[in-house]
């Protein structure tokens, strides 16, 4: 995985980079182990939690 994008699934990103979980937790996504994270895109998860997907993706990619 070279660059994280909004259409990637939360579960896939965390499988590849578990160290990035802290960024999801910081914005209130505490249900990272729930079944929804396995099939929900970062964009959709951010929308459901009232968060800015672009800001999160920027942080995730900067951390890689």
Buried (B, 14 or more C-beta within 10 A) or exposed (E): EEEBBBEBBBBBBBEEBEEBBEBBEEBEBEBBEEEBBEEBBBBBBBBEBEBEBEEBBEBBEEEE
